[in-house]
């Protein structure tokens, strides 16, 4: 349970960071090679990534579990 709370707080922190600047910051942001060039990921844990799509001034979060 304690680990889940820590991961939840990290998700919220990375979402906030992503909204401020989708291309820099925590979680080692990187574009995903084989998807839309506007699709990026950030490291949540060793196993899980947050995947998001950046279009104009909008960010759509696609996934926050597993490794792409």
C-alpha positions in Angstrom: 0.0 0.0 0.0 2.8 2.4 0.9 4.5 1.7 -2.5 1.2 2.5 -4.3 0.9 5.8 -2.6 4.5 6.7 -3.6 3.8 5.8 -7.2 0.6 7.8 -7.2 2.4 10.9 -5.9 5.1 10.4 -8.6 2.4 10.2 -11.3 0.9 13.4 -10.1 4.3 15.1 -10.0 5.2 13.9 -13.5 1.8 15.1 -14.9 2.4 18.5 -13.4 5.9 18.6 -14.7 4.7 17.5 -18.2 2.0 20.2 -18.2 4.7 22.9 -17.5 7.1 21.6 -20.2 6.3 18.4 -22.1 9.9 18.0 -23.5 12.1 18.7 -20.5 12.2 17.9 -16.8 11.8 14.8 -14.5 11.3 11.3 -15.7 13.8 11.5 -18.6 11.3 12.6 -21.4 12.0 11.1 -24.7 10.1 10.9 -28.1 8.9 7.4 -29.0 10.5 6.3 -32.3 7.9 4.2 -34.0 4.7 6.2 -33.1 3.5 9.6 -34.0 6.5 12.0 -33.7 4.5 14.0 -31.1 4.3 10.9 -28.8 6.6 11.1 -25.8 7.2 9.1 -22.6 8.6 9.7 -19.1 9.9 7.1 -16.7 7.6 6.5 -13.8 9.3 3.5 -12.3 11.8 1.0 -13.7 8.8 -1.0 -15.1 6.3 1.7 -15.9 6.2 4.8 -18.2 3.8 7.7 -18.7 3.1 8.0 -22.4 1.6 11.2 -23.8 0.8 12.9 -27.1 1.6 16.6 -27.6 -0.5 18.5 -30.2 -0.3 22.3 -30.4 -1.2 23.5 -26.9 -2.9 20.2 -25.8 -1.4 17.2 -24.0 -3.2 13.9 -24.0 -2.0 11.3 -21.5 -2.3 7.9 -23.2 -0.8 5.4 -20.7 0.7 5.3 -17.2 1.3 1.6 -16.8 3.8 -0.9 -18.3 6.6 -0.1 -20.7 5.1 1.3 -23.9 
